[in-house]
């Protein structure tokens, strides 16, 4: 068994070129760099990964031997493996659709004013939905809003992958391996970061896609 846990916080004043998936695509106001200081696009405070590999103690050569050959063939020699991942959701950078009169540049996502709680939370503190009422569009003469970078966050990511396998010996050094594997075993709905992030858009806060649902695969391979 191996478990890896990270508790962290990442802050910067601009994203890298490969970190701008959430609308945090460039520095907005070069004359006020302090306004650009905020959470990094990759900031995930909590990350935990658990990996388990276990040979079940039943069958020939194991703690609980099975004398009956047919029963041993069916029940003996199995092993299980599991990988469980639990991560904080990635940050979301909220912008607004500026009119041509107020638009600073077509290359950046201007941020609105923050007037309230940016997200509604459920009782378990998981993001329910973004709160459009918490943002307002700045006047065109002052297009830089006071909303910090990456002020909202995706729901957490949870995934459990599980597999069982058994080796069927042919000769010394040669065997056939059977595997059954399930990805996202619990069929948890993990939202992907593809949603409307313009606070004055009709599609604001609407999730457009999810990561993969449960997938199951069977495999047989010859090892020699």
Secondary structure, 3 states (H helix, E strand, C coil): CEEEEEECCCEECCCCCCCCCCCCCCCCCCCCHHHHCEECCCCCCEEEEEEEEEECCECCCCCECCCCHHHHHHHCCEEEEEEEEEECCCEECCECCCCCCCCCCCCCCCCCEECCCCEEECCCCCEEEECHHHEECCCHHHCCCCCCCCCEECCCEEEEEEEEEEEEEEECCEEEEEEEEEECCCCCCCECCCEECECCCCCECCECCECCCCEEEEEEEEEC
